[in-house]
Amino acid sequence: MSSSVPRAGISRFSYLARSGSKVNDPVDDDDTVIDEEDDEDETEDEETKKKKKAKKKAEDEDDKEDDKKSDAHAARARERARVRAIMSSAAGQQFPAVALSVATGTSIPRHQAIRILRAMTKDLSPDAGSGSLRERMANTQQPDIGASDARPSPNLSEQFVRAYRKSYGET
């Protein structure tokens, strides 16, 4: 009996009030929802399982990323400590530009970098060699650059000018 007239006491929208039903659920003559929920439950269970697996996989990947991030964070901290040790050493403070170049431009360990800077300070210190510049200059023979009566020899351009004048008889 399929009539478009609703039965007395039952609203044609009563299926909306039931839990779990949807607006577009098909309704038979007795105002009951056609039973397709069993198939939906199975697909929902499979979908839920898939979602749970995907979520767990994402969490595992996040844990791996966190591990990688913590490894990267630890590596950055070690590198900062290495640069700080090189720059704050006595040799590094004496030659900060060289220390910065060695610290950031190379990957050698800090103890080797500091050893290189110490070797530099020994070679470049004012006490190295025969003394200060003043002492070294005092021991060298100085040329006499004062004025003299002797005429200096002509330079190359003067020689060309003389040769030109001589060839054209202008002397």
C-alpha positions as CSV (number, residue, x, y, z in Angstrom):
1,M,0.0,0.0,0.0
2,S,1.8,2.9,-1.3
3,S,0.0,6.1,-0.9
4,S,1.3,9.6,-0.7
5,V,-1.0,10.4,2.2
6,P,0.8,10.0,5.5
7,R,-0.6,7.7,8.1
8,A,-2.4,9.2,11.0
9,G,0.0,10.1,13.9
10,I,3.2,9.4,11.9
11,S,4.9,12.3,10.3
12,R,6.5,11.8,7.0
13,F,9.6,13.4,8.5
14,S,9.8,11.0,11.4
15,Y,12.7,9.1,9.9
16,L,14.9,12.2,10.4
17,A,14.5,12.0,14.2
18,R,15.9,8.5,14.4
19,S,19.5,8.2,15.4
20,G,22.0,7.3,12.7
21,S,19.7,8.0,9.8
22,K,20.3,10.5,7.1
23,V,18.1,12.9,5.3
24,N,18.3,11.1,2.0
25,D,17.6,7.6,3.4
26,P,15.0,5.7,1.4
27,V,11.8,4.9,3.3
28,D,9.4,2.1,2.6
29,D,5.7,2.1,3.1
30,D,6.0,1.3,6.8
31,D,8.2,4.3,7.4
32,T,11.3,2.1,8.2
33,V,14.7,2.8,6.8
34,I,15.8,0.2,4.3
35,D,18.6,-1.8,5.8
36,E,21.8,-0.9,4.0
37,E,23.5,-0.1,7.3
38,D,25.2,-3.6,7.5
39,D,27.1,-3.0,4.3
40,E,28.0,0.6,5.4
41,D,29.2,-0.7,8.8
42,E,31.6,-3.1,7.1
43,T,32.9,-0.4,4.8
44,E,33.1,2.0,7.7
45,D,35.1,-0.6,9.7
46,E,37.5,-1.1,6.8
47,E,37.8,2.7,6.4
48,T,38.3,3.1,10.1
49,K,41.0,0.5,10.1
50,K,42.7,2.1,7.1
51,K,42.5,5.5,8.8
52,K,44.0,4.1,12.0
53,K,46.8,2.5,10.0
54,A,47.5,5.7,8.2
55,K,47.4,7.7,11.4
56,K,49.8,5.3,13.1
57,K,52.1,5.4,10.0
58,A,52.0,9.2,10.1
59,E,52.8,9.1,13.8
60,D,55.7,6.8,13.2
61,E,57.0,9.1,10.5
62,D,56.6,12.1,12.8
63,D,58.6,10.2,15.4
64,K,61.3,9.5,12.8
65,E,61.3,13.2,11.8
66,D,61.5,14.2,15.5
67,D,64.5,11.9,15.8
68,K,66.1,13.4,12.7
69,K,65.3,16.9,14.1
70,S,66.9,16.1,17.4
71,D,69.9,14.7,15.6
72,A,70.1,17.8,13.5
73,H,69.7,20.0,16.5
74,A,72.5,18.1,18.3
75,A,74.7,18.5,15.2
76,R,74.1,22.2,15.1
77,A,74.8,22.6,18.8
78,R,78.1,20.7,18.3
79,E,79.1,22.9,15.4
80,R,78.2,26.1,17.4
81,A,80.4,24.8,20.3
82,R,83.2,24.1,17.8
83,V,83.1,27.6,16.3
84,R,82.8,29.2,19.8
85,A,85.9,27.2,21.1
86,I,88.0,28.3,18.1
87,M,86.9,31.9,18.3
88,S,87.4,32.2,22.0
89,S,90.9,30.6,22.1
90,A,93.8,33.0,22.8
91,A,95.1,32.5,19.3
92,G,91.6,33.0,17.8
93,Q,91.3,36.3,19.6
94,Q,94.6,37.5,18.4
95,F,93.7,36.8,14.8
96,P,89.8,36.9,14.7
97,A,89.5,37.0,10.9
98,V,91.7,34.0,10.4
99,A,89.9,32.1,13.3
100,L,86.5,32.8,11.7
101,S,87.7,31.6,8.4
102,V,89.1,28.4,9.8
103,A,86.0,27.9,12.0
104,T,83.4,28.4,9.3
105,G,85.3,27.5,6.2
106,T,86.7,24.1,7.2
107,S,85.5,21.0,9.0
108,I,88.6,20.2,10.9
109,P,88.3,19.5,14.6
110,R,88.6,22.3,17.1
111,H,91.9,21.1,18.6
112,Q,93.5,21.0,15.2
113,A,92.2,24.5,14.3
114,I,93.5,26.0,17.5
115,R,96.9,24.3,16.9
116,I,97.0,25.9,13.5
117,L,96.2,29.4,15.0
118,R,98.9,28.9,17.7
119,A,101.4,28.1,15.0
120,M,100.5,31.3,13.2
121,T,101.0,33.4,16.3
122,K,104.5,32.0,16.8
123,D,105.4,32.8,13.2
124,L,103.8,36.3,13.1
125,S,104.7,37.5,16.6
126,P,107.0,40.6,16.7
127,D,109.6,38.6,18.6
128,A,110.0,36.1,15.8
129,G,113.0,36.5,13.6
130,S,115.7,39.1,14.2
131,G,113.6,41.6,16.2
132,S,111.4,44.6,15.5
133,L,111.3,46.5,12.2
134,R,113.3,49.4,13.7
135,E,116.1,47.0,14.8
136,R,116.2,45.3,11.4
137,M,116.3,48.6,9.5
138,A,119.2,49.8,11.7
139,N,121.3,46.9,10.6
140,T,120.9,47.5,6.8
141,Q,123.0,49.9,4.8
142,Q,121.0,53.0,3.8
143,P,121.5,54.6,0.4
144,D,122.6,58.3,0.3
145,I,119.6,60.1,-1.3
146,G,120.7,63.6,-0.6
147,A,121.3,66.4,-3.2
148,S,124.6,66.3,-5.1
149,D,126.3,68.4,-7.7
150,A,126.7,65.5,-10.1
151,R,124.2,65.5,-12.9
152,P,122.3,62.1,-13.0
153,S,122.4,60.1,-16.2
154,P,119.5,60.9,-18.6
155,N,116.6,58.6,-18.5
156,L,115.2,56.9,-21.6
157,S,112.8,59.7,-22.6
158,E,115.6,62.3,-22.5
159,Q,117.8,60.0,-24.6
160,F,115.0,59.9,-27.3
161,V,114.6,63.7,-27.3
162,R,118.4,64.2,-27.7
163,A,118.5,61.6,-30.5
164,Y,115.6,63.4,-32.3
165,R,117.2,66.8,-32.0
166,K,120.5,65.5,-33.2
167,S,119.0,63.9,-36.3
168,Y,117.2,67.1,-37.4
169,G,120.1,69.4,-36.4
170,E,118.4,71.2,-33.6
171,T,121.0,71.1,-31.0
